Amino acid sequence: MRGLPNLGQIFGIRIRLHYTWSIAFILIVAAVVTQFPEVYPLWQRMIVGIGGYLLFFIAISIRELVLTLLAISKGISVKRVTLFVFGGVPQITREGTVPVLELLLAAAGLLSNLLIAGMFYGVHVVLVNAGNIMIEGLIQWLAFICFMLALFHFVPGFPLDGGRVLRAILWRATGNYDRVTRIASWTGRGIGLLLFVGGILLLIITQQWFVGILLAFPGWVLQSAAAQSHRQAVVGEVLEGIMAGSIMSKECPFVTQQLTLGQLVRDCILVTGQRYFVVVDGVQLQGIVTMRSIKSIPKERWDSTRIGEIMTPASELRTAHPEQTARSVLEQMDELETNQMPVLEDDKVIGIVTRDSLIRTVKARAELHI
């Protein structure tokens, strides 16, 4: 999920927007334009369609905000939420929750979906006699979509609310968090694929594109989200028994604060292709400098800019220790959206763990079926 648009932070939680929202924008606007009478000008239908999209986005965002605050109130640590069209998928570690809390949050999610649909329908009832057929029709259409979404969440496929219920029940029965996450994710992928294929067949056979897409698009989104959850579970399970000290690189690219960017680029980057450097004073960590920070400085200033001026200081870095699991290191990387993490022992830099090394380890073990 790296590379997704970052909407900022709310209550210290990073919110990321999944790309399915851009597709949803096109579909919602197109649906409004084609489903409403042509007696209304095209520009007016498009504006109403954009308004419908914004209302739907706000409703889903409020739903996820309420659920996230509920999780925090129950002592669950939520570091990041990825907002899909069907709702948010929070980043919660296995240690941060228990089955009963998973069930509580899933039940709250199912209830909130029904409440959102009910609120839209209530507004529709109020607007029936208001005289604006187009606005009243839009709210009625949103109420229908949200009700279908509420039913969709009862599907026992992770990461839907029904899938979270399934995972919580299996987790309570087996005690194996990673295994049941993979099972629930496989269920989500299977159901998503069936919905997608069914929607496409319905579209071809009946030529009812709206109904066909109403099935195919959620199925595709579910399949995509479940596949991501499955990959994360597999990676986490593989890395659980590996220590940072055994996977770190001991050949750290050390530099000092006094080195200029021009020297660094000419003597190191262009020669070795290295993209990150650990800034030290002897063996004491001072900070880290990456290609991103270097690129932020104009080339004409490279020879006059020193590493110490652009580095990320040690006080702002998260570091690992040799006995820390590789899984927790990767979780910290995801949380901080970084690709490397220095490994310290007795406040001395002894190595560095990179995202690439973690991925290579997972792939190698998968190929060897270890």
Sequence and secondary structure as in RCSB ss.txt:
>XXXX:A:sequence
MRGLPNLGQIFGIRIRLHYTWSIAFILIVAAVVTQFPEVYPLWQRMIVGIGGYLLFFIAISIRELVLTLLAISKG
ISVKRVTLFVFGGVPQITREGTVPVLELLLAAAGLLSNLLIAGMFYGVHVVLVNAGNIMIEGLIQWLAFICFMLA
LFHFVPGFPLDGGRVLRAILWRATGNYDRVTRIASWTGRGIGLLLFVGGILLLIITQQWFVGILLAFPGWVLQSA
AAQSHRQAVVGEVLEGIMAGSIMSKECPFVTQQLTLGQLVRDCILVTGQRYFVVVDGVQLQGIVTMRSIKSIPKE
RWDSTRIGEIMTPASELRTAHPEQTARSVLEQMDELETNQMPVLEDDKVIGIVTRDSLIRTVKARAELHI
>XXXX:A:secstr
 TT  EEEEETTEEEEE THHHHHHHHHHHHHHHHS TTS HHHHHHHHHHHHHHHHHHHHHHHHHHHHHHHHTT
    EEEEETTEEEE   GGG  HHHHHHHHHHHHHHHHHHHHHHHHHHHHHTTSS HHHHHHHHHHHHHHHHHH
HHTTSS TTSHHHHHHHHHHHHHH  HHHHHHHHHHHHHHHHHHHHHHHHHHHHHH  HHHHHHHHHHHHHHHHH
HHHHHHHHHHHHHHTT BHHHHSBS   EE TTSBHHHHIIIIIHHH   EEEEEETTEEEEEEEHHHHHTS GG
GGGG BHHHHSEEGGG   B TTSBHHHHHHHHHHHT SEEEEEETTEEEEEEEHHHHHHHHHHHHHTT 
